[in-house]
């Protein structure tokens, strides 16, 4: 069954570039730009599964950061994937980008918004009009994504 699933997603990867979560079994299927497939079993309390999810999140974040950075050419110091309960991501004055591992469980559009949001802080360390112009360069409909994300709770939905 696993081989058939992999074959299906490899064949239709351009259509299904997303993360699918089956609530009943806890299986997470991640299909990224590079046709890379991960089948993860995610149990909320298991450290082993947290590490797998963290690894998948790192792959997703690095892939999307490199793609979106083609719009900007920013440089960053370090990328960290953490288990945060209040923020999806952050950017420090030292040019460190931090992301919650739960970003891999989000809809790809929302994950992209979070990644671009933090990436643009490397150009503007605030939320000024110039900052939002930078965000709009990569994600023209960022306002829609922002509203969807505000309606979600990181701690309640994915903990």
C-alpha positions in Angstrom: 0.0 0.0 0.0 2.8 2.4 0.9 4.5 1.9 -2.5 1.2 2.5 -4.4 0.7 5.7 -2.3 4.2 6.9 -3.1 3.7 6.1 -6.8 0.4 8.1 -6.9 1.9 11.1 -5.2 5.0 11.1 -7.4 2.8 11.0 -10.5 0.5 13.8 -9.3 2.9 15.8 -7.2 2.3 19.0 -9.0 -1.3 18.8 -8.2 -0.9 17.5 -4.6 1.9 19.7 -3.2 0.6 19.7 0.3 0.5 18.0 3.6 -2.4 15.6 4.3 -3.2 14.6 7.9 -5.5 11.7 8.6 -7.0 12.3 12.0 -8.1 8.7 12.6 -4.7 7.1 12.1 -2.4 10.0 12.8 -0.6 9.5 9.5 0.9 12.7 8.0 1.8 12.7 4.3 4.1 15.5 3.2 4.7 16.2 -0.5 7.1 18.9 -1.2 8.4 20.7 -4.3 11.2 18.2 -4.7 8.7 15.3 -5.0 9.9 14.1 -1.6 7.3 12.1 0.4 7.3 11.4 4.1 4.8 9.2 5.8 4.9 10.1 9.5 2.9 8.7 12.3 2.1 11.7 14.6 1.1 11.0 18.2 0.8 14.1 20.3 2.9 13.0 23.2 5.6 10.9 21.5 9.1 12.5 21.4 10.1 10.2 18.5 7.2 11.5 16.4 7.9 15.1 17.4 11.4 14.7 16.1 10.1 13.3 12.8 7.7 16.1 12.4 10.5 18.6 13.3 12.6 17.1 10.5 9.8 17.4 8.0 9.2 21.0 9.1 12.9 21.8 8.6 12.8 20.3 5.1 9.6 22.3 4.3 11.0 25.6 5.7 14.3 25.3 4.0 12.8 24.5 0.6 10.3 27.3 0.8 12.7 29.8 2.3 15.1 29.2 -0.7 12.2 29.5 -3.1 10.8 32.8 -1.7 14.2 34.3 -1.1 14.6 34.5 -4.9 12.2 37.4 -4.6 14.4 39.2 -2.1 18.0 37.9 -1.8 18.1 38.3 2.0 20.7 36.5 4.2 20.0 34.9 7.5 22.2 33.6 10.2 20.5 30.5 11.5 17.2 28.7 11.1 15.7 26.9 14.1 12.6 24.6 14.3 11.1 24.7 17.8 8.1 23.5 19.8 6.5 26.8 20.5 3.0 27.3 21.9 2.3 31.0 21.1 4.1 31.8 17.8 4.3 30.2 14.4 7.6 32.0 13.8 9.9 34.8 14.7 12.9 36.7 13.5 15.6 38.1 15.7 17.8 41.2 15.3 20.7 38.7 14.9 19.0 37.5 11.7 17.9 34.2 13.2 14.7 32.7 11.8 12.7 30.5 14.2 9.6 28.4 13.2 7.3 26.2 15.1 7.5 22.5 13.9 3.7 22.6 13.6 4.0 24.7 10.4 4.3 21.4 8.6 0.8 20.5 9.6 -0.8 23.6 8.1 -2.3 24.2 4.7 0.6 25.0 2.3 -0.7 28.5 1.7 -0.6 29.3 5.4 2.8 27.7 5.8 4.1 29.9 2.9 2.7 33.0 4.5 4.4 32.3 7.8 7.7 31.6 6.1 7.5 34.8 3.9 6.3 36.8 6.9 9.5 36.0 8.9 11.7 36.2 5.8 10.6 39.8 5.2 11.6 40.8 8.7 15.2 40.4 7.5 14.4 43.5 5.2 12.2 45.4 7.7 12.3 44.6 11.4 8.8 46.0 11.9 5.3 45.9 10.4 5.4 49.1 8.5 3.9 49.8 5.1 7.3 49.0 3.5 7.3 45.7 5.3 3.8 44.7 4.0 5.0 45.7 0.5 7.8 43.2 0.8 5.3 40.5 1.8 3.0 41.3 -1.0 5.8 40.9 -3.5 5.8 37.1 -2.9 2.3 36.6 -1.6 -0.2 39.1 -3.2 -3.2 37.7 -1.2 -1.3 37.8 2.1 -4.3 39.5 3.9 -6.5 36.5 3.3 -3.8 34.2 4.7 -3.2 36.5 7.7 -6.9 36.5 8.6 -7.1 32.7 8.4 -4.0 32.3 10.6 -5.4 34.8 13.2 -8.5 32.7 13.4 -6.5 29.7 14.4 -4.9 28.9 17.8 -1.5 27.2 17.6 -1.8 25.7 21.1 -5.4 24.5 20.8 -5.4 23.1 17.3 -2.1 21.3 17.2 -1.1 20.4 20.7 
